[in-house]
Amino acid sequence: MPDQLPGFSRRERSTHIRIFTLSTLSDAIDAIKEVIKLTDDVKRTGETLKELSKELREHDRRITRLEAQWETAMRLSTARGFNQLEGQQES
């Protein structure tokens, strides 16, 4: 590789190659750090989604119970209204 840098002395080429290698190594380390950060972000996001999913299931169960109570109340209301109408017709 030192022959690929014409116009520089052997020592200058060697220094340039070391700087290039260190720069490349530094870039690789920076990229690895970024991957580690992204991995941590993905893990935290997964935990948040898991918590939201649990909360959503709890809300779904609560809504189902409320719907059942509402349907029961509507049936009772309709039955009372029907019984009241029958009582008025018999009078």
C-alpha positions as CSV (number, residue, x, y, z in Angstrom):
1,M,0.0,0.0,0.0
2,P,2.9,2.5,0.6
3,D,3.5,2.5,-3.2
4,Q,-0.1,3.8,-3.7
5,L,0.9,7.2,-2.4
6,P,3.3,8.7,-5.0
7,G,5.1,11.9,-4.2
8,F,5.5,11.0,-0.5
9,S,8.6,9.6,1.2
10,R,8.4,6.2,2.7
11,R,8.1,7.7,6.2
12,E,5.3,10.0,5.1
13,R,3.5,7.2,3.4
14,S,3.8,5.1,6.6
15,T,2.5,7.9,8.7
16,H,-0.4,8.5,6.3
17,I,-1.3,4.8,6.4
18,R,-1.2,4.7,10.2
19,I,-3.5,7.8,10.3
20,F,-5.8,6.2,7.8
21,T,-5.9,2.9,9.7
22,L,-6.6,4.7,13.0
23,S,-9.3,6.8,11.4
24,T,-10.9,3.6,9.9
25,L,-10.6,1.9,13.3
26,S,-12.2,4.9,15.0
27,D,-15.0,4.9,12.5
28,A,-15.6,1.2,13.1
29,I,-15.7,1.7,16.9
30,D,-18.1,4.6,16.4
31,A,-20.4,2.4,14.3
32,I,-20.3,-0.4,16.9
33,K,-21.2,2.1,19.6
34,E,-24.1,3.3,17.5
35,V,-25.3,-0.3,17.0
36,I,-25.2,-0.8,20.8
37,K,-27.2,2.3,21.4
38,L,-29.8,1.3,18.8
39,T,-30.0,-2.2,20.3
40,D,-30.7,-0.7,23.7
41,D,-33.3,1.6,22.2
42,V,-35.0,-1.4,20.5
43,K,-35.0,-3.3,23.8
44,R,-36.6,-0.4,25.7
45,T,-39.2,0.1,23.0
46,G,-40.0,-3.6,23.2
47,E,-40.5,-3.3,26.9
48,T,-42.7,-0.3,26.5
49,L,-44.8,-2.1,23.8
50,K,-45.2,-5.1,26.2
51,E,-46.5,-2.8,28.9
52,L,-48.9,-1.1,26.5
53,S,-50.1,-4.4,25.3
54,K,-50.9,-5.5,28.9
55,E,-52.7,-2.3,29.6
56,L,-54.7,-2.6,26.4
57,R,-55.8,-6.2,27.4
58,E,-56.9,-4.8,30.8
59,H,-59.0,-2.1,29.1
60,D,-60.5,-4.6,26.7
61,R,-61.6,-6.8,29.6
62,R,-63.1,-3.8,31.4
63,I,-64.9,-2.7,28.3
64,T,-66.3,-6.2,27.7
65,R,-67.7,-6.2,31.3
66,L,-69.2,-2.7,30.8
67,E,-70.9,-3.9,27.6
68,A,-72.3,-6.9,29.3
69,Q,-73.7,-4.7,32.1
70,W,-75.1,-2.3,29.6
71,E,-76.9,-5.1,27.7
72,T,-78.3,-6.4,31.0
73,A,-79.5,-3.0,32.0
74,M,-81.2,-2.5,28.6
75,R,-83.0,-5.8,28.8
76,L,-84.2,-5.0,32.3
77,S,-85.3,-1.6,31.2
78,T,-87.2,-3.1,28.3
79,A,-88.8,-5.8,30.4
80,R,-89.9,-3.2,33.0
81,G,-91.4,-1.0,30.4
82,F,-93.2,-3.9,28.9
83,N,-94.6,-5.0,32.3
84,Q,-95.7,-1.4,33.0
85,L,-97.5,-1.3,29.6
86,E,-99.3,-4.5,30.4
87,G,-100.4,-3.3,33.8
88,Q,-101.8,-0.1,32.2
89,Q,-103.7,-2.1,29.6
90,E,-105.4,-4.3,32.2
91,S,-106.7,-1.3,34.2
